[in-house]
């Protein structure tokens, strides 16, 4: 069973790592977090992308990139 997801823009409250490029996302920096549309997506499964990757590849490509 596959969960439909989308990305939401957030501000980092702790250091994170971009799932795509592995760049460190610093505290206070904007990033895009994967979230389930109709179902809960556990935080351990949710991918996080830096703003650079989001601007370069877009939501659709990032979400299908590793499937």
Secondary structure as UniProt FT lines:
FT   STRAND          5..11
FT   STRAND          16..17
FT   TURN            19..21
FT   STRAND          24..25
FT   TURN            27..28
FT   STRAND          30..36
FT   TURN            43..45
FT   STRAND          48..50
FT   HELIX           51..64
FT   TURN            65..66
//
